[in-house]
Amino acid sequence: MKYLFIVNDGPYGTEKAYNALRLAMSLQKTIEADVNISLIGDGVVNAIDGQNTPNGYYNIGRMLKSILVKNGKVKL
């Protein structure tokens, strides 16, 4: 099954990007899923490597890398 996630929020401040990536990672673990993530607008900031993660937040850059390692695709 193919899934497309469109992320247009920055990595921190809201949980929208985190929730999208968390769901994508869960789909990759449980079923054979073709996961595609499209980063638009402020969502492009999620792809910046070496992010300084605020206390209590997951590192969004690492989450994206985890999706890529499992054959997911990220488009800017």
HELIX and SHEET records of a PDB file:
HELIX    1   1 LYS A   16  THR A   30  1                                  15    
HELIX    2   2 GLY A   41  ALA A   47  5                                   7    
HELIX    3   3 ILE A   60  VAL A   69  1                                  10    
SHEET    1   A 3 LYS A   2  VAL A   7  0                                        
SHEET    2   A 3 ASP A  34  LEU A  39  1                                        
SHEET    3   A 3 LYS A  73  LYS A  75  1                                        
END                                                                             
